[in-house]
Amino acid sequence: MLTKCVHKSNEVRGQLPEGMQLQVVYNRAEVINRTVDTVRHNLFEGALLVAAVVFLLLGNWRAALIVTLSIPLAFLCALFGMDRLGISGNLMSLGAIDFGMIIDGSVVIVENVLRRISKRQQELGSTLSEVERQNPVHDAAIEVSKPMFFGVMIITIVYVPILTLTGVEGKMFQPMAALLGALLLALTLMPVLCTFLLRGHIREKESPIVRVSKAIYGPALRLALAHRFLVMTAALVILVGALLLLSRMGSEFIPTLGEGSYDVMVYRQSGMSLEKSLAMEEQNEKVLRKDFPEITDVYARIGTSEIASDPMAASENDLYIIYKPETQWPRGPGQPKNKADLTRMIKDALDREVPGQEFDFSQPIQTRFNEMLEGVRSQLSVKIFGQDFNELEDLAEKIQKVLESTPGAREVNLETNGRTPSLQMDLRRDQLVRYNLRAQDVNDAVTTGLAGKMVGQLIDNNRRYDIDVRMPNTARADQTQMEKIPIRVGPNGLLPLGELVSFRVMEEIVPILRDNGQRREAIMVNLGGRDVEGYVNQVKQRIAREVKIPPGYRVEFGGEFKNLEAARARLMLIVPVALALIFVLIFFVLNSVRQSFLVFTGIPFAISGGVFALYLRGLPFSIPAAIGFIALSGLAVLNGLVLVSYFNQVRLDGASLEDTVLQGGLTRLRPVLTTALVAALGFVPMAFSTSAGAEVQRPLATVVIGGIISSTLLTLVVLPVLYRTFMKQDPAPQPKRPQPEPELSRA
C-alpha cells in the first residue's frame, strides 16, 4: 500500500503548477523493509545452521537431506496457516519461526528409521529392497508414533495461550501457532520419504560429535546414577534459584523497536500564539540541521488541519527527526555513540539554544500505538481522576515531582502545560436596558470585529473565495482598541463597546480532558534504562507515602504497564489450564501418574534455563520472553515423553532399571542432542542480531536458547536419575508375547 502511495505521489508531482513541490518526508515502508530484511537474514542463517547440525549429527547424508527437506515444507505450512487465518507477515509472525524447533519431530522419526533399517540390514547381511524397507520404516514410525502424536496434541495445547492473546501482542505472536503443520509432516511425509530415499547400503554411522558425546555422557550418567540424591538436590537448588530470580526480575510489555527516527512532542507555554510558536520551531530545526551531522531530515507538524484527525494547540507540535544508521555516524570526541547519547545531546542543545520548551522523545509508530491504546503519546501515563481541577493540578504537580525523582525516568511532562490567559467581557445589563439593546446585538458586533464576518465572495473562474471583514491583528490584541468597537443604537446612534461591557483577564483551563466521562489530569513518562514494572512499583510505594490522595480521587497507571498487566493476567488464567491438559495427555501416553510427573518436570527446568539466560544478558521479563517460555514447555515435554516411552520399551524386554536407564539414555542421546542443537542454533541469529527489529526478537530467542540448554541437561541427566529413583518400586513389566507378522518377500 505504501509503495502504491509513493507511485501515486510521483504521478501527482508531474501535474503540479510551477513553483509547487510535493516531497515525501516520512515513508514507513523504510522501517518495514529494514525489519523484514532482518527477518530474512535471520531465517536464512538459522536454516543454514540447522541443516549443518543435522548433517553433522545424523551421520547419513540421505537421512539429513530428508530432515532438511522438512524446513521449506514446514515454512510452507506456516505461510498457508497465516493466509487462512488472515495474518500478515511481520517482524514477529515470521521472525518467531525457528526451523530448529519445527523439525524436531522429523529428527526423531528419521533417526529412529535410520537406526531400524541399519539394524535390519545387519541381521540379513544385505541391502533391503523397497518392499523390505517398509517393515523397519513402519516399526520405527509406530515405535514413536504414540508419543509423537500426543506431542502434536501437547504442542497444540501449548500454543492455546498464544491464541488467546489480544491487542498488539496477539497480532504479533498468534502466527507462531500456525507452525503445527510441521509436526504433522513428521508423522506422515517423513516415513514415506525414508522408504524411497534410504536405499542401498545403510549403516548407522555415528559422527565424531556423537561419539565424543557418548564417551562423555556414559560415565557422566553412571556418576549421576551413583549420586542420585546429590543430582536431585542440585536440580532443586537451580529451580528454586531461578524462581527467586524471576520474582525479582523487572518486566516490560514489548521491547522498543528502533525505527530510525524520532517523533518529538514539543510543549510550550499554554496560550502561546501560532506565530511565536512557529518562530521557535524554526529555530529548533536550524539548530538540529547545523549541529548534528547524524540527522538527515527535520520537519514539523503544527496547528490543526481542516480534517482535525489529530488536533493540537498552537503551543504544541510534532517534530520529526530522521537520522542515519548508527554505523554511518561520525566518531570522535563529543560525538554520540548510540541513540541514548543522541537523544540527550539533542535535548541539551535545544534547551540551551531555544529555551522555554519541554520535549517528549518517542518514535512515529510507537507514538501512534500509545495514542490509540491510551490516549497519550508516551511510554507510560499516570492519570489522576477527580472533580475539582484545582485539586487535580495540585496532585499532578506533587506526583510529577515523585516521578522525576524516581530513578529510570528520562522525560516527565504534564499533558497540559499551565493555564491560558483569556479576556472575558461581562455585559452591563443596566446599560443594555438603558439603551434598549439586546445581548445578541453586542455579541454580533464583537464577533464581527474579532472573528470576522463574511460580506461577499470573489469569483475567479471556477473558484470562489469568501471575503471576510474584521479588525486588524494589532487592534484585536489591544484592549483599548477593542473598547472602541462601535455598537449601533437605533437608526442613527453609535456607542463604544467599553460603555456596555466590563473587561477582565482570567486564567482558563484549556483543554479539560476526560476519560469515560470523568475529568482527569495526565502525566506522560518515558523511561530510559529501566523496566516499566519496577519503575511503576517503586512510584506506587512513594505516592502512597508522600502524596495524600483525597477521597473521590484516584491514580491510574496506563500505557505499556497497563498492556503488560492485561496480557499477563490473561496468560495467568490460560496457562495453568493448558498445563493441566498437557498433564492429562502425558498420562494417556504413559498410563502412569508417577511417570507423567517425571515428564512434567521438564517444564520448570526448561523455564529455569530461560530465566538465567535473561539475567545473564541483562534483559527484563517481557511478553516476547513469555512466548519463549510457552514454546519451551512444549519442547521439554516432547523430548521427555519420547525418552520415558523408550525406557518403558526397554523394560518390556526384561532389562533392569539400571540397564534400562543406561541403554535408553545412550540410545536416545543422538536424537535428543540433535533436536536440542537444531532448536537452539535456529534462534542464534535472532539472539545476537543488532539490525532493525532485533530488539523485539532478542528476549524470545534468549529464553529459548537458555531453556533448551537446561531442558537438555534435564532430559539426559536428571530425568534418568528421577526414573531410576522413583520407578524402582514398580515391578518390571513382563515382555509382551511377539505377534506373528507376515514376512514380506524380497524383491
Secondary structure as UniProt FT lines:
FT   HELIX           2..13
FT   TURN            14..15
FT   TURN            18..19
FT   HELIX           29..58
FT   HELIX           61..85
FT   HELIX           91..95
FT   HELIX           99..102
FT   HELIX           104..124
FT   HELIX           130..158
FT   HELIX           160..163
FT   HELIX           167..173
FT   HELIX           174..180
FT   HELIX           181..197
FT   HELIX           208..226
FT   HELIX           228..248
FT   STRAND          261..267
FT   TURN            270..271
FT   HELIX           274..291
FT   TURN            293..294
FT   STRAND          295..302
FT   TURN            314..315
FT   STRAND          316..323
FT   HELIX           326..328
FT   TURN            333..334
FT   HELIX           339..353
FT   STRAND          358..362
FT   HELIX           364..374
FT   STRAND          380..385
FT   HELIX           389..405
FT   TURN            407..408
FT   STRAND          409..414
FT   STRAND          420..427
FT   HELIX           429..434
FT   TURN            435..436
FT   HELIX           439..446
FT   HELIX           447..451
FT   STRAND          453..460
FT   TURN            461..462
FT   STRAND          463..469
FT   HELIX           473..476
FT   HELIX           479..482
FT   TURN            483..484
FT   STRAND          486..489
FT   TURN            490..492
FT   STRAND          493..496
FT   HELIX           497..499
FT   STRAND          501..508
FT   STRAND          513..515
FT   TURN            516..517
FT   STRAND          518..527
FT   HELIX           532..546
FT   TURN            551..552
FT   STRAND          554..559
FT   HELIX           560..590
FT   HELIX           593..600
FT   HELIX           602..616
FT   TURN            617..618
FT   HELIX           623..652
FT   TURN            653..654
FT   HELIX           657..667
FT   HELIX           669..688
FT   TURN            692..693
FT   HELIX           694..713
FT   HELIX           714..718
FT   HELIX           719..726
FT   TURN            728..729
//
